[in-house]
């Protein structure tokens, strides 16, 4: 018989740290009794009938403990109907912990427990599922066939809930919507979803990359070092409390190893999980600790694909695939695949990439165009490489998601119909070329009097990330449609201008990724010595660039006269 501890009585507690105290009375379920807690954030202290029983730290995994010795002697154990009730008290406190993950950086901190049960016997461990993923050279295989990961980054961000515990309808809706947009994988980044999310992914055909919630924190462990150095990472014995999620005897008092054991024991039963990474963009990874955790995972989940650190090619030490987080603009993107080609020995998965902010006013087409170009260019340059698009949902100050802050989709499946198994040629952005008299071609040099240049040291042309490709045309006489359409393609140099006194901004880009709106000039004009001058950060060696160049130069009243013998691109 299972007795779930039903609606809790929440008792406010005065404390320096936010806390929730949950109390419930219950009856003995049989001769012996266990308490099982699905998730409790973050430091949980369990008392039965006023006596301390157990403490658990970590917000993501289930844990259970026998409480028989703390129960009141009652009727059911003697066959009587007059049951004596016991009182259970669970105090959940917020605390800083190595597995807090990324959500606290998004101002999401929570306390409380998802589900608590009183059990007559301990929960048997779930057997590991047969692993569906493998590698063959630079290819990732799933079910024996090459798979190109088309993933979406999911932070577990639910501002309307205040905690990463979505309901079944929400989880199902997300999976269905993402499949309709052509995605085949969700990367649970720096959080662990409720087990039901894994089940739904298995049911609905969505693959999972689980990235455990260690971020901006040291992945280090003295016990892990000892475990590694003593060679005690052998076969899991499958007995005692260790295989039920409690500390293994070899883990000593080390909280990190205990918690990763709980992670692996919880998620190993789900075939949808094809990739696992221990931490994210972490430059504080102890090699011995990472190796010990990798060994532990291979014990508990034979055949699983793992990587110690998701972030940069130079930071990984142990793992089955390469992982990198390139955030590049379109002018840089075509060179990424060329740089990587021929240098890879394992599958390359871009664990975070392709960031493009879009404002909340509904103009999302430019962000979609950026991602499409980068996806299709990657497919052309590195056909085996997979990617994880950043991100599922806008956060409060950064509109980077495919869904708004309120959770509404920005795009229809029709707009993403190109995204799927069938490869399409990527759009090419190349300078215009001309042939000389000998018949060989060369790139057209910059026009005389380069349109990008210093003006008495009063401005510079810094490189810009273009994570926020939101371009605003402030002068109605300029070709708005051309600029908005080509701002991230044929016009994109990757540069912006600095503000300078006495100038008028004609075109600017809005940077919203930092959380505060920054307006950066792209085209300016100014009056000097009775003449209007124009400075532009756009390219002018492409067809669209030349068209805009001619329009901008016309604002000065006359075209510059090139020195004799300088080749000038043909117009039109």
C-alpha positions as CSV (number, residue, x, y, z in Angstrom):
1,X,0.0,0.0,0.0
2,X,1.3,3.5,-0.9
3,X,0.2,6.5,1.0
4,X,1.0,9.8,-0.7
5,X,1.4,12.7,1.6
6,X,-1.4,14.8,0.2
7,X,-2.0,18.6,0.3
8,X,0.7,20.1,2.6
9,X,0.2,22.5,5.3
10,X,2.7,25.2,4.5
11,X,4.0,26.9,7.6
12,X,6.0,30.2,7.3
13,X,9.4,30.2,8.9
14,X,11.4,33.2,9.9
15,X,14.9,32.6,8.7
16,X,17.8,34.3,7.0
17,X,17.3,32.0,4.0
18,X,13.9,31.4,2.4
19,X,12.4,28.2,3.6
20,X,9.2,26.2,3.4
21,X,8.1,23.9,6.2
22,X,5.7,21.1,5.1
23,X,3.8,19.0,7.7
24,X,1.4,16.1,7.3
25,X,0.1,13.4,9.5
26,X,0.0,9.8,8.2
27,X,-0.7,6.2,9.3
28,X,1.8,3.4,9.3
29,X,1.5,1.6,5.9
30,X,2.7,-1.8,7.3
31,X,5.3,-3.3,9.6
32,X,8.0,-1.0,8.1
33,X,7.8,2.4,6.4
34,X,9.9,4.5,4.0
35,X,9.5,8.2,3.0
36,X,10.2,8.9,-0.7
37,X,10.7,12.5,-1.8
38,X,10.6,13.1,-5.6
39,X,12.4,16.5,-5.6
40,X,13.0,18.9,-2.7
41,X,14.8,22.3,-3.2
42,X,17.4,22.6,-2.1
43,X,18.4,21.5,1.4
44,X,15.7,19.3,2.9
45,X,15.6,18.2,6.5
46,X,13.2,15.4,7.4
47,X,11.7,14.9,10.9
48,X,9.2,12.3,12.0
49,X,7.3,12.8,15.3
50,X,9.7,15.7,16.1
51,X,12.8,13.7,15.7
52,X,15.5,14.4,13.0
53,X,15.7,11.5,10.5
54,X,17.6,12.6,7.4
55,X,19.1,15.6,5.5
56,X,19.4,15.8,1.7
57,X,21.0,18.5,-0.4
58,X,20.2,18.8,-4.1
59,X,17.0,19.9,-5.8
60,X,16.7,17.5,-8.7
61,X,16.6,13.8,-7.7
62,X,14.3,11.5,-5.7
63,X,15.5,10.2,-2.4
64,X,14.1,7.9,0.3
65,X,14.8,6.8,3.8
66,X,13.4,4.3,6.2
67,X,11.5,5.8,9.1
68,X,10.2,2.7,10.9
69,X,12.2,3.4,14.0
70,X,10.7,6.8,14.4
71,X,7.0,5.8,14.1
72,X,4.7,5.6,17.0
73,X,3.6,2.1,18.0
74,X,0.1,1.8,16.7
75,X,-2.8,-0.4,15.9
76,X,-2.1,-1.6,12.3
77,X,1.0,-3.4,13.4
78,X,-1.1,-5.5,15.8
79,X,-4.0,-6.0,13.5
80,X,-6.2,-3.3,15.1
81,X,-8.3,-0.8,13.3
82,X,-7.4,1.9,15.7
83,X,-4.4,3.4,13.8
84,X,-2.2,5.9,15.6
85,X,-1.1,8.8,13.4
86,X,2.5,10.0,13.1
87,X,3.6,13.4,12.0
88,X,6.0,14.1,9.2
89,X,7.8,17.4,8.8
90,X,9.9,18.4,5.8
91,X,11.8,21.7,5.9
92,X,13.1,22.8,2.5
93,X,15.6,25.7,2.5
94,X,17.1,27.6,-0.4
95,X,20.9,27.4,-0.3
96,X,23.9,27.8,-2.6
97,X,25.0,24.5,-3.9
98,X,27.2,23.2,-6.7
99,X,24.2,21.8,-8.6
100,X,22.1,25.0,-8.4
101,X,22.5,25.3,-12.2
102,X,21.7,28.3,-14.2
103,X,18.2,29.2,-13.0
104,X,19.4,31.4,-10.0
105,X,21.1,33.6,-12.6
106,X,17.6,34.1,-14.1
107,X,16.2,35.1,-10.6
108,X,14.5,31.7,-10.3
109,X,15.0,30.3,-6.8
110,X,12.4,28.1,-5.1
111,X,11.8,25.9,-2.1
112,X,9.4,23.0,-1.5
113,X,8.9,19.4,-2.6
114,X,7.2,18.0,-5.7
115,X,5.8,14.8,-4.3
116,X,6.2,12.9,-1.0
117,X,5.0,9.3,-0.4
118,X,4.9,6.9,2.5
119,X,5.9,3.5,1.3
120,X,5.7,0.0,2.9
121,X,8.9,-1.0,1.2
122,X,11.8,0.6,-0.6
123,X,11.5,1.5,-4.3
124,X,13.5,-1.0,-6.4
125,X,16.1,0.5,-8.7
126,X,15.2,0.9,-12.4
127,X,17.4,-1.0,-14.7
128,X,19.4,0.9,-17.3
129,X,17.8,1.1,-20.7
130,X,19.6,-0.3,-23.7
131,X,21.6,2.6,-25.1
132,X,20.5,3.8,-28.6
133,X,23.5,6.0,-29.4
134,X,27.0,5.2,-30.5
135,X,29.7,6.8,-32.6
136,X,31.4,5.9,-35.9
137,X,34.3,8.3,-36.7
138,X,32.7,11.8,-36.9
139,X,29.2,10.4,-37.1
140,X,26.7,10.1,-34.3
141,X,24.6,7.0,-34.6
142,X,21.1,6.4,-33.1
143,X,19.5,3.0,-33.5
144,X,22.4,2.1,-35.8
145,X,21.8,4.9,-38.3
146,X,23.6,8.3,-38.7
147,X,21.8,11.1,-37.0
148,X,22.2,14.8,-37.4
149,X,21.2,16.5,-34.1
150,X,18.7,19.3,-34.6
151,X,18.3,20.4,-31.0
152,X,16.8,23.2,-29.0
153,X,18.2,24.6,-25.7
154,X,15.8,24.3,-22.8
155,X,16.8,26.0,-19.5
156,X,13.7,24.9,-17.5
157,X,12.6,28.5,-17.4
158,X,8.9,28.8,-16.4
159,X,8.5,32.3,-14.9
160,X,4.8,31.8,-14.5
161,X,5.5,28.9,-12.1
162,X,8.5,30.2,-10.3
163,X,10.1,26.7,-10.4
164,X,11.2,24.2,-13.1
165,X,8.3,21.8,-12.4
166,X,6.0,22.0,-15.5
167,X,2.8,20.1,-15.7
168,X,2.1,17.3,-18.1
169,X,0.1,19.4,-20.5
170,X,2.9,22.0,-20.7
171,X,5.6,19.3,-21.3
172,X,3.5,17.6,-24.0
173,X,2.7,20.8,-25.7
174,X,6.4,21.7,-25.9
175,X,7.5,18.4,-27.4
176,X,4.7,18.5,-30.0
177,X,5.5,22.1,-31.0
178,X,9.2,21.5,-31.3
179,X,8.7,18.4,-33.5
180,X,6.5,20.5,-35.7
181,X,9.4,22.9,-36.2
182,X,11.7,20.1,-37.2
183,X,13.7,19.6,-34.0
184,X,14.6,16.0,-33.0
185,X,16.3,16.7,-29.7
186,X,15.9,18.8,-26.5
187,X,18.9,19.7,-24.5
188,X,17.9,20.1,-20.9
189,X,20.6,22.6,-20.0
190,X,21.7,22.9,-16.4
191,X,18.5,21.5,-15.0
192,X,16.9,18.1,-14.5
193,X,13.3,17.9,-15.6
194,X,10.6,15.8,-13.9
195,X,10.8,12.1,-14.8
196,X,7.5,12.5,-16.6
197,X,9.2,14.7,-19.2
198,X,11.6,11.9,-20.1
199,X,8.6,9.5,-20.4
200,X,6.8,11.9,-22.7
201,X,9.9,12.3,-24.9
202,X,10.1,8.5,-25.2
203,X,6.4,8.3,-26.1
204,X,6.4,11.2,-28.6
205,X,9.7,10.4,-30.3
206,X,11.9,13.3,-29.0
207,X,15.6,12.6,-28.2
208,X,17.2,14.2,-25.1
209,X,20.7,15.6,-24.3
210,X,20.9,15.8,-20.5
211,X,23.3,18.4,-19.2
212,X,23.6,18.2,-15.5
213,X,23.2,21.4,-13.4
214,X,26.8,22.4,-12.6
215,X,27.6,25.9,-13.9
216,X,29.9,28.6,-12.7
217,X,30.9,26.2,-9.9
218,X,34.0,24.0,-9.3
219,X,33.6,20.3,-10.4
220,X,36.0,19.1,-7.8
221,X,36.0,16.3,-5.2
222,X,38.6,14.9,-2.8
223,X,36.7,11.6,-2.7
224,X,36.6,11.5,-6.5
225,X,40.4,11.9,-6.6
226,X,40.8,9.0,-4.1
227,X,38.3,6.9,-6.0
228,X,40.1,7.5,-9.2
229,X,43.6,7.0,-7.9
230,X,42.8,3.9,-6.0
231,X,41.1,2.3,-9.0
232,X,37.9,1.7,-7.2
233,X,35.6,2.5,-10.2
234,X,34.8,-1.1,-10.9
235,X,31.5,-2.8,-11.4
236,X,28.5,-1.6,-9.5
237,X,27.6,-4.2,-6.9
238,X,23.8,-3.6,-7.3
239,X,23.2,-4.1,-3.6
240,X,22.6,-2.1,-0.5
241,X,21.4,1.5,-0.4
242,X,23.9,2.6,-3.1
243,X,21.8,1.2,-6.0
244,X,18.7,2.9,-4.6
245,X,20.2,6.4,-4.9
246,X,21.8,6.7,-1.4
247,X,25.6,7.1,-1.1
248,X,27.7,4.2,-2.3
249,X,30.3,3.1,0.3
250,X,33.1,4.1,-2.1
251,X,31.8,7.7,-2.3
252,X,32.6,8.4,1.3
253,X,31.1,11.6,2.5
254,X,31.4,13.3,-0.9
255,X,28.2,15.2,-1.8
256,X,29.2,15.6,-5.5
257,X,29.6,11.9,-6.2
258,X,26.5,11.1,-4.3
259,X,24.5,13.5,-6.3
260,X,25.8,12.4,-9.6
261,X,25.0,8.8,-8.6
262,X,21.4,10.0,-8.0
263,X,21.4,11.7,-11.4
264,X,22.5,8.6,-13.2
265,X,20.2,6.2,-11.3
266,X,17.2,8.5,-12.0
267,X,17.7,9.0,-15.8
268,X,19.3,5.7,-16.9
269,X,15.9,4.0,-17.5
270,X,14.9,6.3,-20.3
271,X,16.0,5.4,-23.9
272,X,15.4,8.9,-25.2
273,X,18.5,10.2,-23.4
274,X,21.3,9.7,-26.0
275,X,23.9,12.3,-24.7
276,X,25.1,13.4,-21.3
277,X,27.4,16.2,-20.2
278,X,28.6,16.8,-16.7
279,X,28.9,20.6,-16.7
280,X,28.7,23.6,-18.9
281,X,31.3,26.2,-20.0
282,X,33.3,25.4,-16.8
283,X,36.9,26.3,-16.4
284,X,37.1,24.8,-12.9
285,X,36.9,21.1,-13.7
286,X,39.2,18.9,-11.7
287,X,40.4,16.2,-14.0
288,X,40.3,13.5,-11.3
289,X,36.8,14.4,-10.3
290,X,35.6,14.4,-13.9
291,X,37.2,11.1,-14.6
292,X,35.7,9.5,-11.5
293,X,32.2,10.8,-12.4
294,X,32.6,9.5,-16.0
295,X,33.7,6.1,-14.6
296,X,30.6,6.1,-12.3
297,X,28.3,6.9,-15.3
298,X,29.8,4.0,-17.3
299,X,29.2,1.7,-14.4
300,X,25.6,2.6,-13.9
301,X,24.7,3.3,-17.6
302,X,26.8,0.9,-19.7
303,X,27.4,2.2,-23.2
304,X,26.2,5.8,-22.6
305,X,27.8,8.7,-24.5
306,X,29.4,11.2,-22.2
307,X,31.4,14.4,-22.2
308,X,32.9,16.1,-19.1
309,X,32.6,19.7,-20.1
310,X,30.2,21.2,-22.7
311,X,31.6,24.5,-24.1
312,X,34.9,24.6,-25.9
313,X,37.0,22.2,-27.8
314,X,40.1,23.1,-25.7
315,X,38.3,22.4,-22.4
316,X,37.2,18.8,-22.8
317,X,39.3,16.0,-21.2
318,X,37.1,12.9,-21.3
319,X,34.3,12.1,-23.6
320,X,32.9,10.5,-26.7
321,X,32.2,13.6,-28.8
322,X,33.4,17.1,-29.4
323,X,31.3,20.0,-28.2
324,X,31.6,23.7,-28.8
325,X,29.4,26.8,-28.4
326,X,30.1,29.1,-31.4
327,X,28.1,32.3,-31.3
328,X,29.1,34.0,-34.6
329,X,27.4,36.4,-36.9
330,X,26.7,35.5,-40.5
331,X,29.8,37.1,-41.9
332,X,32.0,34.9,-39.7
333,X,29.8,31.7,-39.9
334,X,31.0,30.4,-43.3
335,X,34.6,30.2,-42.0
336,X,33.7,28.1,-39.0
337,X,33.1,24.8,-40.9
338,X,36.1,25.4,-43.1
339,X,38.3,25.8,-40.0
340,X,37.0,22.6,-38.4
341,X,36.9,20.4,-41.5
342,X,39.4,17.6,-41.5
343,X,40.5,18.2,-37.9
344,X,37.8,16.2,-36.1
345,X,38.2,12.6,-34.8
346,X,34.8,12.3,-33.1
347,X,31.3,13.6,-33.8
348,X,31.0,17.4,-33.4
349,X,27.9,18.7,-31.6
350,X,27.4,22.4,-31.1
351,X,25.9,22.3,-27.7
352,X,24.8,26.0,-27.8
353,X,24.8,28.1,-30.9
354,X,22.8,30.3,-33.4
355,X,21.6,33.0,-31.1
356,X,19.3,35.7,-32.7
357,X,17.3,38.0,-30.5
358,X,13.9,39.2,-31.7
359,X,11.8,42.0,-30.2
360,X,8.4,41.4,-28.8
361,X,6.6,43.4,-31.5
362,X,6.2,40.4,-33.7
363,X,8.9,41.1,-36.3
364,X,10.7,37.8,-36.1
365,X,11.6,37.2,-39.7
366,X,15.2,38.4,-39.4
367,X,16.0,36.1,-36.5
368,X,14.6,33.2,-38.5
369,X,16.7,34.1,-41.5
370,X,19.8,34.2,-39.4
371,X,19.2,30.8,-38.0
372,X,18.3,29.3,-41.3
373,X,21.4,30.6,-43.0
374,X,23.6,29.3,-40.2
375,X,21.9,25.9,-40.0
376,X,22.1,25.4,-43.8
377,X,25.7,26.6,-44.0
378,X,26.8,24.2,-41.2
379,X,25.1,21.4,-43.1
380,X,27.0,22.3,-46.2
381,X,30.4,22.7,-44.5
382,X,30.2,19.9,-41.9
383,X,27.5,17.4,-42.9
384,X,27.9,15.2,-39.8
385,X,27.9,18.0,-37.2
386,X,24.8,18.6,-35.0
387,X,23.6,21.7,-33.3
388,X,21.5,23.0,-30.4
389,X,19.8,26.3,-31.1
390,X,19.6,28.9,-28.3
391,X,16.9,28.8,-27.1
392,X,13.4,27.6,-26.4
393,X,12.0,30.6,-24.6
394,X,12.7,34.3,-24.1
395,X,14.0,35.1,-20.6
396,X,13.0,38.3,-18.9
397,X,15.5,40.7,-20.4
398,X,16.8,38.7,-23.5
399,X,14.3,37.8,-26.3
400,X,16.4,34.9,-27.6
401,X,13.7,32.3,-27.7
402,X,11.6,30.6,-30.4
403,X,8.8,31.2,-27.9
404,X,8.0,34.5,-26.1
405,X,8.4,35.3,-22.4
406,X,4.8,34.4,-22.0
407,X,5.3,31.0,-23.8
408,X,3.6,31.8,-27.1
409,X,5.2,30.6,-30.3
410,X,6.9,33.1,-32.5
411,X,6.8,31.0,-35.6
412,X,4.5,28.5,-37.4
413,X,5.5,25.1,-38.6
414,X,5.2,26.4,-42.2
415,X,7.9,29.0,-41.5
416,X,10.2,26.2,-40.4
417,X,9.2,23.7,-43.1
418,X,12.7,23.8,-44.5
419,X,14.1,22.4,-41.2
420,X,14.3,18.7,-41.3
421,X,16.1,15.6,-42.7
422,X,16.4,16.8,-46.2
423,X,19.3,19.1,-46.8
424,X,18.9,22.3,-48.8
425,X,21.7,24.5,-50.3
426,X,22.7,27.4,-48.1
427,X,22.5,30.9,-49.4
428,X,25.8,32.1,-50.7
429,X,27.0,35.6,-49.8
430,X,30.0,36.4,-52.0
431,X,31.6,39.7,-53.2
432,X,31.0,40.7,-56.7
433,X,33.9,39.7,-59.0
434,X,35.3,40.8,-62.3
435,X,37.6,39.3,-64.9
436,X,40.7,41.0,-66.1
437,X,42.1,40.9,-69.5
438,X,43.9,37.6,-68.9
439,X,40.6,35.9,-68.0
440,X,41.2,35.2,-64.2
441,X,38.8,36.7,-61.7
442,X,39.6,38.6,-58.6
443,X,37.6,40.4,-55.9
444,X,36.7,44.0,-56.6
445,X,38.8,46.3,-54.3
446,X,37.2,48.8,-52.1
447,X,36.0,52.0,-53.8
448,X,38.2,55.0,-53.4
449,X,37.5,57.0,-50.3
450,X,36.4,54.0,-48.2
451,X,33.0,54.5,-46.8
452,X,34.1,53.0,-43.5
453,X,37.0,55.0,-42.0
454,X,38.1,57.3,-39.2
455,X,37.1,60.9,-39.0
456,X,39.9,62.6,-37.1
457,X,39.9,59.8,-34.5
458,X,36.4,60.6,-33.4
459,X,34.9,57.2,-33.9
460,X,35.9,53.6,-34.4
461,X,34.3,50.6,-36.1
462,X,34.2,47.9,-33.4
463,X,33.2,44.3,-34.1
464,X,29.7,43.5,-33.0
465,X,28.2,40.2,-32.1
466,X,25.0,40.6,-34.0
467,X,23.1,38.4,-31.5
468,X,20.5,41.1,-31.8
469,X,20.0,41.6,-35.6
470,X,17.3,44.3,-35.0
471,X,18.0,47.0,-37.6
472,X,16.1,50.3,-37.6
473,X,16.0,52.6,-40.6
474,X,15.5,56.2,-39.3
475,X,15.4,58.0,-42.6
476,X,12.5,57.4,-44.9
477,X,14.5,58.3,-48.1
478,X,16.6,55.2,-47.6
479,X,15.7,51.8,-49.1
480,X,14.1,50.3,-46.0
481,X,13.2,47.0,-47.5
482,X,16.7,46.4,-48.9
483,X,18.4,47.3,-45.6
484,X,16.1,45.1,-43.5
485,X,16.3,42.2,-45.9
486,X,20.0,42.2,-46.4
487,X,21.3,43.6,-43.1
488,X,22.5,40.2,-42.0
489,X,23.5,39.0,-45.5
490,X,25.0,41.1,-48.3
491,X,25.3,44.3,-46.2
492,X,26.8,42.6,-43.1
493,X,30.4,43.5,-42.3
494,X,30.1,42.6,-38.7
495,X,30.9,46.1,-37.6
496,X,29.1,49.0,-36.1
497,X,30.0,52.7,-35.6
498,X,30.6,54.5,-32.4
499,X,28.6,57.6,-31.5
500,X,30.2,60.9,-32.4
501,X,29.0,64.4,-31.6
502,X,27.6,66.4,-34.5
503,X,26.4,63.4,-36.5
504,X,22.9,62.2,-37.5
505,X,22.2,58.5,-37.4
506,X,20.4,57.2,-40.5
507,X,20.5,53.5,-39.7
508,X,21.1,51.8,-36.4
509,X,21.1,48.3,-34.8
510,X,19.4,47.7,-31.5
511,X,21.3,45.4,-29.1
512,X,18.9,43.9,-26.6
513,X,20.9,40.9,-25.6
514,X,22.6,42.7,-22.6
515,X,19.2,43.3,-20.9
516,X,19.5,47.0,-21.6
517,X,18.7,48.5,-25.0
518,X,21.8,49.8,-26.7
519,X,21.4,51.7,-30.0
520,X,24.5,51.4,-32.2
521,X,25.0,53.4,-35.4
522,X,25.4,51.7,-38.7
523,X,25.1,54.7,-41.1
524,X,25.6,58.3,-40.1
525,X,25.9,61.6,-41.8
526,X,27.5,64.9,-40.8
527,X,28.1,68.4,-42.2
528,X,31.7,69.4,-42.6
529,X,33.1,72.5,-44.4
530,X,29.7,73.0,-46.1
531,X,29.4,69.5,-47.4
532,X,27.4,66.5,-46.2
533,X,29.4,63.4,-45.6
534,X,28.2,59.8,-45.0
535,X,29.9,57.0,-43.1
536,X,28.6,53.5,-43.2
537,X,29.5,50.2,-41.5
538,X,27.8,48.2,-44.2
539,X,29.6,46.2,-46.9
540,X,29.7,47.7,-50.3
541,X,31.4,44.9,-52.4
542,X,28.2,42.9,-52.9
543,X,25.3,43.7,-55.2
544,X,23.1,45.0,-52.4
545,X,26.0,46.8,-50.9
546,X,26.8,48.6,-54.1
547,X,23.1,49.6,-54.5
548,X,23.1,51.1,-51.0
549,X,26.5,52.7,-51.6
550,X,25.2,54.6,-54.6
551,X,22.2,55.8,-52.7
552,X,24.3,57.0,-49.8
553,X,26.9,58.7,-52.0
554,X,24.1,60.6,-53.7
555,X,23.3,62.3,-50.4
556,X,26.7,64.0,-50.5
557,X,25.7,65.8,-53.7
558,X,28.4,64.2,-55.9
559,X,30.2,60.9,-56.4
560,X,33.9,60.7,-55.5
561,X,36.3,60.7,-58.5
562,X,38.7,57.7,-58.3
563,X,42.4,58.1,-59.2
564,X,43.3,57.1,-62.7
565,X,43.7,53.3,-63.2
566,X,41.6,52.3,-60.1
567,X,39.2,49.5,-61.0
568,X,35.6,50.4,-59.9
569,X,32.8,47.8,-59.7
570,X,30.3,48.1,-62.4
571,X,26.9,49.4,-61.3
572,X,23.6,47.5,-61.7
